[in-house]
Amino acid sequence: MDELTRKQLNRQDFVDNEIFDLIRRLLPQSTPLEWDIEMIATVREAIRIHLMDRSIITSEQRFYPYLKI
């Protein structure tokens, strides 16, 4: 597998956008927030740890698809 499928890319976009929206909703109103993939990745990793490492709810690849190098 040399590249992610459209479905996998859509899943990545969905997860990243949902995390960004959550962070925005948690901030006081009118607090400006620019897209920051490092911040999103930090939150995503915390979610991954809780969902996969501690509870085995789903696979890591199903939660956030990626290419193995």
C-alpha positions as CSV (number, residue, x, y, z in Angstrom):
1,M,0.0,0.0,0.0
2,D,1.7,3.2,-1.2
3,E,-1.1,5.7,-0.4
4,L,-4.2,6.0,1.6
5,T,-7.6,5.4,0.0
6,R,-10.1,8.1,-0.4
7,K,-12.1,6.5,2.4
8,Q,-9.1,6.5,4.7
9,L,-8.3,10.2,3.9
10,N,-11.9,11.1,4.5
11,R,-11.7,9.4,7.9
12,Q,-8.6,11.3,8.8
13,D,-10.3,14.6,7.8
14,F,-13.3,13.7,9.8
15,V,-11.3,12.9,13.0
16,D,-9.2,16.0,12.7
17,N,-12.1,18.3,12.1
18,E,-14.2,16.8,14.9
19,I,-11.2,17.3,17.3
20,F,-10.8,20.9,16.1
21,D,-14.5,21.6,16.6
22,L,-14.4,20.1,20.1
23,I,-11.5,22.3,21.1
24,R,-13.3,25.4,19.6
25,R,-16.5,24.5,21.5
26,L,-14.6,24.2,24.8
27,L,-13.1,27.6,24.5
28,P,-14.9,30.7,25.7
29,Q,-17.0,32.3,22.9
30,S,-15.2,34.6,20.6
31,T,-11.8,33.2,21.4
32,P,-9.9,33.0,18.1
33,L,-8.4,29.7,17.2
34,E,-6.4,28.9,14.1
35,W,-6.0,25.4,12.7
36,D,-3.1,23.8,14.5
37,I,-2.4,20.2,13.4
38,E,0.1,19.7,16.2
39,M,-2.5,20.6,18.8
40,I,-5.0,18.4,17.0
41,A,-2.5,15.5,16.9
42,T,-1.9,15.8,20.6
43,V,-5.6,15.5,21.4
44,R,-5.9,12.7,18.8
45,E,-3.1,10.7,20.5
46,A,-4.7,11.1,23.9
47,I,-8.0,9.8,22.5
48,R,-6.1,6.9,20.8
49,I,-4.5,5.9,24.0
50,H,-7.8,5.8,25.8
51,L,-9.8,4.1,23.0
52,M,-7.2,1.6,21.8
53,D,-4.5,1.0,24.4
54,R,-6.8,0.9,27.5
55,S,-10.1,-0.4,26.2
56,I,-9.6,-2.0,22.8
57,I,-12.7,-0.4,21.4
58,T,-11.4,-0.3,17.8
59,S,-8.2,-0.7,15.9
60,E,-5.8,2.2,15.5
61,Q,-6.1,1.9,11.7
62,R,-9.9,2.1,11.9
63,F,-9.8,5.1,14.2
64,Y,-7.2,7.1,12.2
65,P,-5.8,5.3,9.1
66,Y,-2.1,5.8,8.3
67,L,0.6,4.3,6.2
68,K,3.1,2.0,7.9
69,I,6.7,3.0,7.0
